Amino acid sequence: MTTKIPDLLSNLTDVSAFPLHKQLELLPTNDFKEFIENPELIESYIHQLTKYKEKVEKVQSTLSTLKIILNEEIHQNLITKYQQLTKKINSQISTIRQIYQEFQNLETVQYQLFSSNFNQDFLKYKMKKLIEKTNIESNEFGKKLSKATNENEFNNIINQYKDTRAKYHFRQEKLNRWEEERVSGFI
């Protein structure tokens, strides 16, 4: 509900000086000069004028209307909007806190997984299993060697056997160096 604020003055022509009372015009020049030079006399004279009183009442009425309009606007619109915005912000803060808590929980789980999957003992265990697997593969190629029917197949099996044995020895050496725990750390 938006109420129109009343205009105090529609234009500058509405502003006019109060007319001098006829009695002031009849004053002798010296008295008139004394009247003009004394601000207190002028002020008391102005406050007695009926036109001044009417203007003051009109201004007070307008100010009272403005006060009512502004109070309505502030209470009905601004405060309501502010309260709604406050609820929305508090809801968003709550959501952000919840998401942050989930993030922290997931981060903790991630670090736990990293520490369990990538700690030195577990990695050494995985390396030993990989070495065992490579050894079994190379032994399988050794068994296939006796079953080779031609020279081409025999050469192919020999090359595969050499490759797997090279991997086996490379990995075994890596594990041995790792277990030495050199100053340089994990290799």
C-alpha positions, 0 to 999 in steps of 0.5 A, spaced: 500 500 500 503 506 497 500 512 499 501 519 495 505 524 500 501 531 499 505 536 496 506 542 501 507 547 495 505 546 488 510 551 486 513 557 488 508 562 486 504 559 492 509 563 497 508 570 498 509 575 504 504 576 509 501 583 508 503 589 513 497 590 517 494 597 516 496 599 523 503 598 522 503 603 516 500 608 520 506 608 525 511 614 525 517 613 521 522 612 528 517 607 531 517 603 524 524 603 524 525 601 531 520 595 530 524 593 523 530 593 527 527 589 533 527 581 531 523 580 537 517 585 535 517 582 528 516 575 531 511 576 536 507 580 530 508 575 525 505 570 530 499 574 532 497 574 524 491 570 522 494 568 515 501 566 519 496 561 524 493 558 518 499 557 514 502 553 521 496 549 522 496 547 514 503 545 515 502 541 522 496 538 518 501 536 512 506 534 517 501 529 521 499 526 515 506 525 512 507 522 519 502 517 518 503 515 511 511 514 513 509 510 519 504 506 515 510 505 509 515 503 514 511 498 519 507 495 513 512 495 507 519 496 510 519 492 516 515 486 513 520 486 507 526 486 512 523 480 516 522 476 510 529 478 508 532 476 515 528 469 515 531 468 508 538 470 510 538 465 516 535 460 512 541 460 507 546 461 513 543 454 516 544 451 509 551 453 508 553 451 515 550 444 514 553 444 507 560 446 510 559 440 516 558 435 510 564 438 507 568 437 513 565 430 514 567 428 507 574 431 508 575 427 514 573 421 510 577 422 505 583 423 509 582 417 513 581 413 506 588 416 504 591 414 510 589 407 510 590 406 502 597 410 502 600 409 508 607 405 508 605 399 510 599 398 506 603 400 500 609 395 501 604 390 502 601 392 495 608 392 492 609 385 495 603 382 492 605 385 485 612 382 486 608 375 487 604 376 481 609 378 476 613 372 479 607 367 478 606 370 471 614 369 469 613 362 471 607 361 467 612 363 461 617 358 463 612 353 463 609 355 456 616 354 454 616 347 453 610 347 450 612 351 444 612 348 437 616 353 433 621 358 433 617 364 432 613 362 438 619 360 442 622 367 441 616 370 443 615 366 449 622 368 451 621 375 450 615 375 454 619 371 460 625 376 459 620 382 460 616 379 466 623 377 470 625 384 468 619 387 472 620 382 477 627 384 479 625 392 478 620 391 483 624 387 488 629 392 488 625 397 489 622 394 495 628 392 498 631 400 497 624 402 500 625 397 506 632 400 507 629 406 509 634 411 506 634 418 508 631 420 501 625 417 503 620 413 499 622 411 492 
